[in-house]
Amino acid sequence: MKIKIFVLMAWLWVGSLSACLGQNLQRRPFLGVQVSPVADSVARAAKLKSTDGAYVQRVVPNSTAASLKVQPGDVILRVNAIPVKNFLDVTVMARQLKTGENVTLELARNGKTTTMKGKVQPMPFETDPNADVVYGEVPLEGNRYARSILKKPKGKGKYPAVFFIQGFNCGSLDNLPDQDPQRKLIDGLVEKGYAVYRMDKPGAGDSQGTQPCTEIGYKEEMAAFAAGLKQLKQHPNVDTDNVFLFGHSLGGNTAPLIAAEEKVKGIVVYGIAGKPWFEYLLEVYRDQRIMTGADHVQVDADMRTLVPLLYEFMILKKTPEELAQNATYRPYLESHLDYDGKGHLYGRHYTFLQELQDMPMSKAWRDASAYTLAIYGEADVAAIDPDGAQQLANLVNNYYPGKGTYEFLPRTDHGFMEVGTMKEYLSSQENPQQSPKFNQKLVELVDAWMKDKIKRT
């Protein structure tokens, strides 16, 4: 059984006016499922021999999965006869499909195995009767492109803009479901009068010419977001004097790094660690595990292995393959860092984490010299505690007195959902009884802060 930890990650989707600018990108095949790991309880109920596969949480209408009659609660075992070992495999397999071609899914449903066959459907464009949705593309080095989407109030004019920068994972932000909390945040800000820009990472969504997102390093990802910011500031419907970045989770690291080179009016970050990742992971494996109910003695014992393991990986830059040769390290790599034996940790190539560790974050915040709002949600287990956000606001104020603001958002988790106190949230993870809802107070908080900064020169 794998250790349950909450790292700074977001969601994974495999998956008015609606215009499209740019001619290089074509619509990708759209499997259309939201998937997660197969829990032990799900494997037992489905009469599976292991927790291999991908648990289907939701099926998107008008998708390939919908046309194949896939249902929430199914477990995807094989795609075109290829076994699904990990829920992240589905992302890779989905990108290898081709629109219009045949596809076969083998599923576990109600304790039985069933096979579904049909045609691969294309990703539909996002539409909104109350807003303009403009599809574009971001040119990247080497004749490569990433998908961009600008959503704005209907009509002509220049609008203050928000660049939403997602967190750790490789999920596409294209055509998010109406109830997705990221979509709720984006739509809420558009309703307040902002043009909201988002883009997929290289190797995700419609992106063309790059390795899959799971294989790229952090420097390549950061360079893509930097190119996206430059594009946003050139858009004819954007007030270039009032461009803001919203960095969610790991996106809060990316925001100041790109703003240090391409200045913006302000930066909002939510759910950040506020420290180098080596130090953050140490807190994940000690403080967070204790917070979530782990035995103190066992945590002490585990840290005797995890501290040197993480040091050798993050600081000495040893590869997972080198570390796995240590018989003591290998089970920890697999159970705590999701090592797959193929160079990936937490679903990303190991170089992503090593490059992330080397980023000069304090220097980036100093050089960005932007108004900064750091928000901590009361039930944000992934960020662990408010210290990171508070320290960030203090750092900004140290260089630019009055420019840093810290805000505490009650009853809100890492994914912008209103879930109760930290204690209530952790209890609900063991005994889920109700579906949480997006906390609209986040939109109100961010809007009020940005409108105040827009008034300032």
Residue pairs with C-beta under 8 A, 6 or more apart in sequence:
1 40
2 37
2 335
2 338
3 289
3 335
3 336
4 292
5 284
5 285
5 288
5 289
5 292
5 336
6 284
6 288
6 292
6 381
6 382
6 414
7 168
7 281
7 284
7 346
7 382
8 167
8 168
8 249
8 250
8 271
8 272
8 273
8 280
8 382
8 383
8 414
9 167
9 168
9 169
9 249
9 250
9 346
9 382
10 166
10 167
10 168
10 169
10 171
10 182
10 248
10 249
10 414
10 415
11 34
11 169
11 171
11 180
11 181
11 182
11 415
12 34
12 35
12 36
12 87
12 88
12 91
12 169
12 170
12 171
13 34
13 60
13 171
13 172
13 176
13 177
13 180
14 31
14 32
14 33
14 34
14 35
14 90
14 91
14 94
14 171
15 30
15 31
15 32
15 33
15 34
15 60
15 63
15 94
15 123
15 171
15 172
15 175
16 127
16 128
16 129
16 130
16 131
16 132
16 133
16 154
17 132
17 133
17 134
17 154
18 125
18 126
18 127
18 128
18 133
18 134
18 135
19 132
19 133
19 134
19 135
20 125
20 134
20 135
20 136
21 134
21 135
21 136
21 137
22 135
22 136
22 137
22 145
24 137
24 145
24 208
25 137
25 145
25 147
25 206
25 207
25 208
26 206
26 208
27 99
27 122
27 123
27 125
27 206
28 95
28 99
28 122
28 123
28 205
28 206
29 64
29 94
29 95
29 97
29 98
29 99
29 120
29 121
29 122
29 123
30 60
30 63
30 64
30 120
30 121
30 122
30 123
30 124
31 63
31 64
31 65
31 90
31 94
31 97
31 120
32 59
32 60
32 62
32 63
32 64
32 65
32 66
32 121
33 54
33 56
33 57
33 58
33 59
33 60
33 63
33 65
33 70
33 76
33 90
34 56
34 57
34 58
34 59
34 60
34 177
35 54
35 55
35 56
35 57
35 76
35 87
35 90
36 54
36 55
36 57
36 87
37 51
37 54
37 55
37 86
37 87
38 48
38 51
38 52
38 53
38 54
38 55
38 75
38 87
39 51
39 55
40 51
42 48
42 51
42 55
42 75
43 49
43 50
43 51
43 75
45 111
46 75
46 108
46 109
46 110
46 111
47 108
47 111
48 75
48 108
52 77
52 83
52 84
52 85
52 86
53 75
53 76
53 77
53 84
53 87
53 108
54 75
54 76
54 84
54 86
54 87
54 89
54 90
55 73
55 74
55 75
55 87
56 65
56 70
56 71
56 72
56 73
56 74
56 75
56 76
57 72
58 72
58 177
59 65
59 66
59 70
59 71
59 72
60 66
60 177
62 121
62 124
63 121
64 97
64 103
64 118
64 119
64 120
64 121
65 105
67 118
67 119
67 121
68 103
68 105
68 116
68 117
68 118
69 116
70 76
70 105
70 107
70 116
71 109
73 109
74 107
74 108
74 109
75 107
75 108
75 109
76 84
76 90
76 105
76 106
76 107
77 83
77 84
77 106
77 107
77 108
77 113
78 84
78 104
78 105
78 106
79 90
79 93
79 94
79 103
79 104
79 105
79 106
80 93
80 103
80 104
81 104
81 106
82 93
84 90
84 93
85 340
86 340
86 347
88 214
88 347
91 170
91 171
91 212
91 214
92 212
92 214
95 212
97 103
97 120
98 120
99 120
99 121
99 122
100 119
100 120
101 119
101 120
102 117
102 118
102 119
102 120
103 117
103 118
103 119
103 120
104 115
104 116
104 117
105 115
105 116
105 117
106 113
106 114
106 115
107 113
107 114
107 115
107 116
108 114
123 174
123 175
123 205
123 206
124 175
125 133
125 135
125 175
126 133
126 149
126 151
126 174
126 175
126 176
127 133
128 151
128 187
130 154
130 191
131 151
131 152
131 153
131 154
131 187
131 190
132 151
132 152
132 153
132 154
132 155
133 149
133 150
133 151
134 149
134 150
134 151
134 152
135 147
135 148
135 149
136 147
136 148
136 149
136 150
136 231
137 145
137 146
137 147
137 148
137 206
138 145
138 146
138 147
138 148
138 199
138 224
138 227
138 228
138 231
139 145
139 227
140 146
140 202
140 209
140 210
140 223
140 224
140 227
141 223
142 209
143 209
144 202
144 207
144 208
144 209
144 210
145 207
145 208
145 209
146 199
146 200
146 201
146 202
146 204
146 205
146 207
146 210
146 224
146 227
146 228
147 172
147 174
147 199
147 200
147 205
147 206
147 207
148 197
148 198
148 199
148 200
148 228
148 231
149 173
149 174
149 197
149 198
149 199
150 195
150 196
150 197
150 232
150 235
150 237
151 186
151 187
151 190
151 195
151 196
151 197
151 198
152 159
152 190
152 194
152 195
152 196
152 237
153 159
153 190
153 193
153 195
156 237
157 237
158 236
158 237
158 238
158 239
159 193
159 194
159 195
159 237
159 238
159 239
160 193
160 194
160 195
160 239
160 242
160 243
160 244
160 450
160 454
161 194
161 195
161 196
161 197
161 232
161 235
161 238
161 239
161 242
161 243
161 244
162 189
162 194
162 195
162 196
162 197
162 243
162 244
162 245
162 246
162 450
163 197
163 198
163 228
163 229
163 232
163 243
163 244
163 245
163 246
163 264
164 173
164 182
164 185
164 186
164 196
164 197
164 198
164 246
164 248
164 251
165 225
165 245
165 246
165 247
165 248
165 251
165 252
165 254
165 255
166 173
166 182
166 198
166 201
166 248
166 249
166 251
167 248
167 249
167 250
167 251
167 271
168 249
168 250
168 346
168 348
169 347
169 348
170 201
170 203
170 204
170 212
170 213
170 214
170 347
170 348
171 204
172 200
172 204
172 205
173 182
173 198
173 199
173 200
173 205
174 200
174 205
174 206
176 182
176 183
176 186
177 183
179 438
181 415
181 416
181 417
181 438
182 248
182 416
184 416
184 438
184 440
184 443
185 246
185 416
185 438
185 442
185 443
186 196
186 198
188 440
188 442
188 443
189 196
189 443
189 446
189 447
190 196
192 443
192 447
194 447
194 450
195 235
195 237
195 238
197 228
197 232
197 235
199 224
199 225
199 228
200 206
200 207
201 207
201 213
201 216
201 221
201 224
202 210
202 211
202 213
202 216
202 220
202 221
202 224
203 210
203 211
203 212
203 213
203 214
203 215
203 216
204 212
204 213
207 213
210 216
210 220
213 221
214 344
214 347
214 348
214 349
215 349
216 349
216 352
217 349
217 351
217 352
217 355
218 351
218 352
218 353
218 355
218 356
218 359
219 355
221 254
221 352
222 254
222 257
222 258
225 254
225 258
226 257
226 258
226 261
226 262
229 243
229 245
229 258
229 259
229 262
229 264
230 262
232 238
232 243
233 240
233 243
233 262
241 265
242 265
242 450
242 453
242 454
243 264
243 265
244 264
244 265
244 266
244 267
244 268
244 450
244 453
245 255
245 258
245 259
245 264
245 266
245 267
245 268
245 370
246 255
246 267
246 268
246 269
246 270
246 446
247 253
247 254
247 255
247 256
247 267
247 268
247 269
247 270
247 272
248 269
248 270
248 271
249 270
249 271
249 272
249 382
249 414
250 272
250 356
251 269
252 269
252 270
252 271
252 272
253 272
253 356
253 359
253 361
255 267
255 269
255 368
256 267
256 361
256 364
256 365
256 367
256 368
256 370
257 359
257 361
257 364
259 267
259 364
259 368
259 370
260 363
260 364
260 367
260 368
263 368
263 369
263 370
264 368
264 370
265 370
265 371
265 453
265 454
266 370
266 371
266 372
266 373
266 449
266 450
266 453
267 368
267 370
267 371
267 372
267 373
268 372
268 373
268 375
268 446
268 449
268 450
269 372
269 373
269 374
269 375
269 389
269 392
270 375
270 376
270 377
270 416
270 442
271 375
271 376
271 377
271 380
271 382
271 383
271 414
272 374
272 383
272 388
272 389
272 392
273 280
273 283
273 383
273 384
273 388
274 374
274 387
274 388
274 389
274 391
274 392
275 361
275 388
275 391
276 357
276 361
277 314
277 353
277 356
277 357
278 310
278 311
278 314
278 315
278 357
281 310
281 314
282 303
282 306
282 307
282 310
283 384
284 384
285 299
285 302
285 303
285 306
285 336
286 299
286 303
287 384
287 385
288 381
288 384
289 299
289 302
290 296
290 299
291 381
291 384
291 422
291 426
292 381
292 426
293 426
302 332
302 336
305 328
305 329
305 332
306 332
306 336
309 323
309 329
309 332
309 333
312 318
312 323
313 320
313 323
313 350
313 353
313 354
314 353
314 354
314 357
315 357
317 354
319 343
319 350
320 333
320 337
320 339
320 343
320 344
320 345
320 350
321 343
323 329
323 330
323 333
324 330
324 333
324 339
324 341
330 339
333 339
333 345
337 345
337 346
338 344
338 345
338 346
338 347
339 345
343 349
343 350
344 350
345 353
346 353
362 395
365 372
365 392
365 395
365 396
365 399
366 395
366 399
369 399
369 400
369 403
370 403
371 403
371 405
371 453
371 456
372 392
372 393
372 396
372 403
372 404
372 405
373 405
373 407
373 446
373 449
374 388
374 389
374 390
374 392
374 393
374 404
374 405
374 406
374 407
375 389
375 406
375 407
375 408
375 409
375 442
375 445
375 446
376 383
376 385
376 386
376 388
376 389
376 390
376 406
376 407
376 408
376 409
377 383
377 409
377 411
377 412
377 413
377 414
377 416
377 439
378 408
378 409
378 410
378 411
378 412
378 421
378 422
379 411
379 412
379 413
379 414
379 419
379 420
379 421
379 422
379 424
379 425
380 412
380 413
380 414
381 413
381 414
381 422
381 425
381 426
382 414
383 389
383 414
386 406
386 408
389 406
390 406
392 404
392 406
393 404
393 405
393 406
394 404
395 404
396 403
396 404
397 403
397 404
405 449
407 445
407 449
409 439
409 441
409 442
409 445
411 418
411 419
411 420
411 421
411 439
412 418
412 419
412 439
412 441
412 442
413 419
413 425
413 436
416 438
416 439
416 442
417 436
417 437
417 438
417 439
418 436
418 437
418 438
418 439
419 425
419 428
419 436
420 428
428 434
